[in-house]
Amino acid sequence: MKNFENLKAILESFENNRDEKKKDLDDLLVKKKNKEICEMHFREKYADVIGECFKPCAEKILAGHFEVTDIAGNKREIHPTVLELYYHEEDDGTNDIRFKDPIMYHTNDRKIYDFYKNEEYLKEHFVDSIKKRNKKDLIEQIKYYADRNNLISEIPYFPVGSLNPHTSGIDITFENPKEKYRAACLIREYYIKVGNTECHIKNSTDIYDDMLINGILLDNNVEWIEWKDGESNTIVLEEDKRKNVCAYEKYNDEPELWQKKIKEIDAKGKPVYEKCPFNWQFRIKNPQNNN
C-alpha cells in the first residue's frame, strides 16, 4: 500500500544497518564459539550492536505518526512515543550460534517444542507445574502440545511493515526470511490526538481501540490508516531497558531451552527475576514537543 511505503522503507533500513555491522556481529559469534566470552557478555554485546542498528529507525518512527479515519470520516492521529525492540535469530540448519530473544512472540522457538512429547523430560524440568497437576492432566497436556507442534512446523515470516496484534499490544514487524531473523518494535506508549485534544497513553493494549477503530478487514485494502513522516532531526532519544522483560539464561542445548534468570527468592518464597539488560527501549524526550 502506498500509504505505508515510507514506513516500510524505514524498517527495511534496519537490514542495511545490520549488514554494515555484520563484521562486528560475526566477530562476537566467533568469540562465543571459541569460548573467549561467556554467554552473558556475548548476549549483551550482540544486543548493543543490534540496538545501534535499530536506533536510526526508531528516530524516524518516533518522529512520525499514524493517521486513522473512522467509518464516519473522523480523523485521529496516533503518535508513538516509546518503542521496544524485539529481535530473534532462527536456527538456520548449520548448528551455528544464533542470538535468541526468548520472550519474543512470533518465532519458531515460541511454538511448542518437541521435548513436550517426552514425559520424563517434562517432569524433570517443570517440577513446579507438575505439583499443580495430576498425572492424567499432565499426559493430556503433553498430547495437546505434541499434536499442536505437528500442525505448526514453522511459523511463516511476516512481510516487512506488517502489524502484529498480540497480548502486549501491537508490533510493527520487519522480519527477514533470507537472513532467518525476526524483528519487531512494540508501540509501548503513544499519544492520541483528536482535533486540538491530546492524551498520552501508557497502557500499550489501549492501542487496539485507538488505532484499529474499524476492526481488521479481511480484504487487506486498508485505506483508513496512513503513515505520516515527521522531522527525525528534532527527536531526542532516551534509551532504557524494556518494560516487564526478564533476563533469560540457557539451561539446555538439545533442544535449546531458556528460562527466566532468578535474582533472588523473596520473603514469601517467590522468585524475583533479573531485568533484561538490553537497552532496547527507545523513548522520545518531551514527546509532545517533537511531533
Sequence and secondary structure as in RCSB ss.txt:
>XXXX:A:sequence
MKNFENLKAILESFENNRDEKKKDLDDLLVKKKNKEICEMHFREKYADVIGECFKPCAEKILAGHFEVTDIAGNK
REIHPTVLELYYHEEDDGTNDIRFKDPIMYHTNDRKIYDFYKNEEYLKEHFVDSIKKRNKKDLIEQIKYYADRNN
LISEIPYFPVGSLNPHTSGIDITFENPKEKYRAACLIREYYIKVGNTECHIKNSTDIYDDMLINGILLDNNVEWI
EWKDGESNTIVLEEDKRKNVCAYEKYNDEPELWQKKIKEIDAKGKPVYEKCPFNWQFRIKNPQNNN
>XXXX:A:secstr
 GGGHHHHHHHHHHHHHHHHTHHHHHHHHHHHHTTSS HHHHHHHHHHHHHHHHHHHHHHHHH EEEEE TTS E
EEEEEEEEEEEEEE   SS       TT SSSGGGS  GGGG HHHHHHH HHHHHTS HHHHHHHHHHHHHHHH
H S      TT EEEETTEEEEE  BTTTTEEEEEEEEEEEEEETTEEEEE  GGGHHHHH TT   TT    SE
EEE   GGG  EEEE  TT B EEEEETTTTEEEE EEEE TTS EEE B     EEEESSGGGT 
